[in-house]
Amino acid sequence: MKNTYQVYLISDSTGETLDRIFMALKAQFKDFKYNINQFSFTRTGNQVSQILEKAKKGNSIVLYTIVDTKLAKFLAEESKKKNIPCFSVLGDLIINFSKTLHQKALHVPKGQHVLDEEYYDRIEAIQFSMKHDDGNFSNEISKSDIILLGVSRTSKTPTSIYLANRGYKTSNIPIVNENSIPIFLRKNPSSICAIGLTTDPKRLFDLRKNRMNSLNEKEKNDYTNLEDITKELEYAKKTFKKFNWPIIDVTRKSVEETAASIIKIYEITKKNV
């Protein structure tokens, strides 16, 4: 445990931004053992002092997102006195942006959570995507920004929800046969950004088997049969190619990586419309 670091994530807001930055950072270090100590809504010197009293016990690292310059300076100075490595993940960035834009930063905590038009658009996208999950309300599919198609367990739902959080109204449709594709989309295959998701048959076999086990359900022969799964995927690919829809293989991709590829395709499609 001696080589295990105590990582203190200190934020003056929800800590969501800091958490994501740390996840990206720690992925770059193979032998990094750590325990996370998370502190949100840290907005007073007293709160900072209490946290640092715990952190000074040793092998600690402090990362913070605090936009109040006085409080951020206090945290940095107190950490230095206690010999605690302390890093701001936004400080230099805000200063440099301020210089580039020729304007002062607002230094408002939780500024990214302001209830502006973009926020409400994102909430609307989330509601839309949840409503249009798994082929539901297919009569409204023309209102989608993005449509994801694929056989069962090809990450359609989690990817749709992730995209919705980015503000994209996303419908997802399970491919069973061509009739499972809404008439509007069959007649207008290029009117909306439609994308096919596929995966490796063996990977899909494992996912489906684990799914059935977790639900304590009896296995369906066609659902968890490798030969049938291979045929399903081949049929889906033929369908995607027939309608000239881009195909993304999600086998070795995280939801975030898949979504990034989808957004790229969407932006290109949008320009060409």
LINUR-V833473 format. One record per residue. RES is the residue in three letters. PSI is psi in degrees with one decimal (none if undefined). NEAR is the number of other ideal C-beta (glycine too) atoms within 8 Angstrom. Layout:
BEGIN
res=[RES	RES]
psi=[PSI	PSI]
near=[NEAR	NEAR]
END
This chain:
BEGIN
res=[MET	LYS	ASN	THR	TYR	GLN	VAL	TYR	LEU	ILE	SER	ASP	SER	THR	GLY	GLU	THR	LEU	ASP	ARG	ILE	PHE	MET	ALA	LEU	LYS	ALA	GLN	PHE	LYS	ASP	PHE	LYS	TYR	ASN	ILE	ASN	GLN	PHE	SER	PHE	THR	ARG	THR	GLY	ASN	GLN	VAL	SER	GLN	ILE	LEU	GLU	LYS	ALA	LYS	LYS	GLY	ASN	SER	ILE	VAL	LEU	TYR	THR	ILE	VAL	ASP	THR	LYS	LEU	ALA	LYS	PHE	LEU	ALA	GLU	GLU	SER	LYS	LYS	LYS	ASN	ILE	PRO	CYS	PHE	SER	VAL	LEU	GLY	ASP	LEU	ILE	ILE	ASN	PHE	SER	LYS	THR	LEU	HIS	GLN	LYS	ALA	LEU	HIS	VAL	PRO	LYS	GLY	GLN	HIS	VAL	LEU	ASP	GLU	GLU	TYR	TYR	ASP	ARG	ILE	GLU	ALA	ILE	GLN	PHE	SER	MET	LYS	HIS	ASP	ASP	GLY	ASN	PHE	SER	ASN	GLU	ILE	SER	LYS	SER	ASP	ILE	ILE	LEU	LEU	GLY	VAL	SER	ARG	THR	SER	LYS	THR	PRO	THR	SER	ILE	TYR	LEU	ALA	ASN	ARG	GLY	TYR	LYS	THR	SER	ASN	ILE	PRO	ILE	VAL	ASN	GLU	ASN	SER	ILE	PRO	ILE	PHE	LEU	ARG	LYS	ASN	PRO	SER	SER	ILE	CYS	ALA	ILE	GLY	LEU	THR	THR	ASP	PRO	LYS	ARG	LEU	PHE	ASP	LEU	ARG	LYS	ASN	ARG	MET	ASN	SER	LEU	ASN	GLU	LYS	GLU	LYS	ASN	ASP	TYR	THR	ASN	LEU	GLU	ASP	ILE	THR	LYS	GLU	LEU	GLU	TYR	ALA	LYS	LYS	THR	PHE	LYS	LYS	PHE	ASN	TRP	PRO	ILE	ILE	ASP	VAL	THR	ARG	LYS	SER	VAL	GLU	GLU	THR	ALA	ALA	SER	ILE	ILE	LYS	ILE	TYR	GLU	ILE	THR	LYS	LYS	ASN	VAL]
psi=[-11.4	-33.9	7.5	123.3	143.8	107.4	120.3	115.3	109.0	122.9	149.8	4.5	-143.4	-22.2	1.8	-46.4	-47.0	-41.1	-43.8	-40.3	-42.1	-38.7	-40.9	-38.6	-48.6	-22.1	-15.6	-5.8	115.5	-45.2	49.8	105.1	133.9	159.6	135.8	134.1	105.5	133.6	110.9	162.2	42.8	109.3	7.6	156.0	-34.3	-41.9	-43.8	-45.4	-42.1	-40.1	-44.1	-27.0	-37.6	-40.4	-26.1	-7.0	-10.0	151.2	40.7	151.7	133.7	127.8	139.8	153.0	96.2	118.3	-17.3	112.1	-37.6	-44.0	-40.1	-41.8	-41.2	-44.3	-45.0	-44.0	-43.3	-36.5	-39.6	-41.7	-34.9	8.1	39.2	121.2	129.1	127.8	130.6	133.5	-5.2	-24.4	-60.1	-35.9	-44.4	-43.0	-46.2	-38.5	-41.6	-42.9	-43.1	-41.5	-8.5	43.4	153.8	142.4	151.1	-28.6	48.4	120.3	148.0	32.7	-28.5	-11.1	18.1	142.8	70.0	-173.0	-37.5	-38.6	-47.8	-32.5	-39.3	-41.8	-41.4	-39.5	-39.2	-45.6	-42.8	-48.0	-36.7	-37.5	-33.9	32.0	143.3	37.5	4.6	149.4	45.9	-16.5	-15.0	14.7	-23.5	-15.7	-3.8	150.5	-40.5	141.6	126.4	133.0	146.8	165.2	172.0	136.8	36.7	30.1	26.0	-48.6	-52.9	-34.6	-39.0	-44.0	-39.0	-45.6	-37.3	-39.4	-19.7	-1.5	8.9	123.6	113.6	126.8	149.4	141.3	125.0	134.6	112.9	-53.1	-179.4	-28.8	-16.1	-11.3	125.5	144.6	-42.4	-42.4	-35.0	-37.5	-26.1	62.9	-19.9	7.1	-24.5	154.2	95.1	135.7	134.2	135.4	133.9	172.2	175.1	133.7	-42.6	-38.0	-42.9	-37.4	-46.7	-42.8	-44.8	-39.4	-44.7	-37.9	-46.4	-40.3	-40.8	-27.5	-0.9	37.5	154.0	142.6	136.1	128.9	-47.1	-28.1	-35.1	21.7	124.4	-39.4	-43.8	-38.1	-42.5	-42.0	-41.4	-48.5	-38.8	-41.4	-43.4	-43.5	-43.0	-39.8	-45.4	-43.6	-35.9	-41.9	5.4	40.3	137.8	148.4	133.4	125.7	116.3	6.2	-51.8	23.5	141.2	167.4	-40.3	-40.9	-42.1	-45.5	-39.0	-41.1	-40.0	-44.1	-38.0	-47.7	-42.5	-45.2	-40.0	-43.8	-42.2	-39.4	-31.5	-8.6	none]
near=[3	4	5	9	11	13	12	13	14	14	15	12	13	8	12	7	11	14	10	8	11	12	8	8	8	9	6	5	7	3	4	7	6	10	7	7	11	7	11	8	7	14	8	7	7	6	10	14	9	8	13	14	7	9	14	10	6	5	6	13	12	14	15	15	15	13	14	10	7	6	14	13	8	10	15	10	8	11	13	9	6	9	5	12	7	12	8	12	10	9	8	7	8	11	8	8	9	10	7	6	6	4	5	4	8	6	7	6	9	9	8	6	8	7	5	6	5	7	10	9	9	12	8	9	17	11	8	13	16	9	8	15	10	8	7	7	7	11	6	7	15	8	6	12	9	15	14	15	17	13	12	6	8	11	12	14	9	8	17	14	11	11	15	16	9	10	8	12	13	17	14	16	16	12	14	5	6	6	5	9	10	9	5	11	15	10	6	9	10	4	7	11	10	12	14	15	15	14	12	7	10	7	9	14	11	8	9	13	10	8	9	13	7	6	6	4	5	4	8	7	7	6	10	11	8	8	6	10	14	9	8	10	13	8	10	14	11	8	13	13	9	6	10	6	11	7	11	12	9	12	7	4	10	5	10	7	8	14	12	8	10	14	11	8	11	12	8	8	9	8	6	5	4]
END
